[in-house]
Amino acid sequence: MIHVTALNLTVSAAELASRSFCFVVGVLLFLAMIVSLLRTIVVPRALRSFFSTLIMNAVVGISWGLARTRRHYKGRDAVMAWGGPLIIIVTLLAWLIGFLFAYGLMIYGVGGNTFGDALAQAGSSLFTLGFDAGHTGDQTILDFMAAATGPIVIALMIGFLPTIYSIYTKREVAVTQISSEAGEPAWGPEFLTRAHLTDRMQENDDIFQNWAAWATSLRLTHLTYPALVHVRSARAQRHYATSLLAMMDAAALSVSLNHEREHHQAYTLLAQGVQTFNTLYVSNIAPRRFVSRLPILGHLFKSTPKIDSAMIAMPSREPGRAAVQMAASADAIRGMTDEAIGLLDDGEAKTVTLTRAEFDEAYGMLEEAEFSIEYNADDAWEFFKSLRQRYEFAAYAVCSKLDAPPAPWSGPRRVPTPTVAPARALKYLEEQ
């Protein structure tokens, strides 16, 4: 009799320890889901959630793996078009499953039922089905909490989806509109050619200014809602990354070829575009050490900042404008993390990969269109190259990672893909 009593006490102590451990794990999981939810869709700041980032990377990785089985770019694009929306849906499901297990573990920890029964009770309350309920005060409290959590999470996501698609629509309006002005896929020299042939060069300043505002909006929204980075355009040959790159190339060419006009709007677009590509590159594309992504621990492993403001400032032939660009770059650097500075430093060390032959082809095309050119090809190339060095490495990395349309001057793709050039307006002019 004494031996049996001791055995029962031993079993009870082990079960108590097991249930206590499960309760603590459930509380920690609950807090992790709350923090992830708040950081992802509630707090309007560029806060990253380890959990939602893990889900996003998993969905993107799977969609990319499936896309690589397609032989042509349009086939890859058709597969990857599902990636962005699936990130949103899978994240919602993952949050609900996380809360289900969190409440299940807590109910199991405070009650005497099995873990399966605890999960059933948690699901009954979380999804407000009401077919099962607790029989103790502790379980009843958890049931009420679960019953409130489920509708709140679903309501937040219902409100989140219109926000995401409203941002997407505004982004795509500009991308769609520029496709008729810069080609499809978009290309900077083609934009300038069509603008000159249609006598709307005087409108370019307004267009550059609008795209500068668009780039600023893109940087803010896609940093706050990272899933938008992977939501693709409605047509395979359109993409926000190649469109922005094309408009920046058009602005850089305008500055490099012609000094007759003021180029304030062109410089504004270049400055905002550089920050946008750098932000997309650092936050979503650049390889980072796994430990730096971990909550709390990631802050213990910092890179040593080495970058200088001159490395990301837009060069200018005018001393006053160059000084303003340096000051703006210095302000931007102060707002960066040490890791971001280290990543940009590595990228800025790379040289421009666009070849002189490619530039000369565009230069000749603009000469043939009788575009106003003030500088010879050598001077224009040297200045254009110095401008492009500020954004090429980040833009190419973004286009490659997102498998953007293989537009001219947009770099290589992870799967070797032939370049697709837009229709040349000059070709049709010769046929008239």
Sequence and secondary structure as in RCSB ss.txt:
>XXXX:A:sequence
MIHVTALNLTVSAAELASRSFCFVVGVLLFLAMIVSLLRTIVVPRALRSFFSTLIMNAVVGISWGLARTRRHYKG
RDAVMAWGGPLIIIVTLLAWLIGFLFAYGLMIYGVGGNTFGDALAQAGSSLFTLGFDAGHTGDQTILDFMAAATG
PIVIALMIGFLPTIYSIYTKREVAVTQISSEAGEPAWGPEFLTRAHLTDRMQENDDIFQNWAAWATSLRLTHLTY
PALVHVRSARAQRHYATSLLAMMDAAALSVSLNHEREHHQAYTLLAQGVQTFNTLYVSNIAPRRFVSRLPILGHL
FKSTPKIDSAMIAMPSREPGRAAVQMAASADAIRGMTDEAIGLLDDGEAKTVTLTRAEFDEAYGMLEEAEFSIEY
NADDAWEFFKSLRQRYEFAAYAVCSKLDAPPAPWSGPRRVPTPTVAPARALKYLEEQ
>XXXX:A:secstr
 HHHHHHHHHHHHHHHHHHHHHHHHHHHHHHHHHHHHIIIIIS S    HHHHHHHHHHHHHHHHHHTT SSHHH
HHHHHTTHHHHHHHHHHHHHHHHHHHHHHHHHHHHSSS HHHHHHHHHHHHTT  S   SSHHHHHHHHHHHHHH
HHHHHHHHHHHHHHHHHHHHHHHHHHHHHHHHTTTT HHHHHHHHHHTT GGGHHHHHHHHHHHHHHHHHHHHHS
GGGGG   SSTT  HHHHHHHHHHHHHHHHHH  SS  HHHHHHHHHHHHHHHHHIIIIIS   HHHHSTTGGGG
S       HHHHS   SSHHHHHHHHHHHHHHHHTS HHHHHHHHHHHTS   S HHHHHHHHHHHHHTT    S
 HHHHHHHHHHHHTTTHHHHHHHHHHTT    TTS   SS         HHHHHHT 
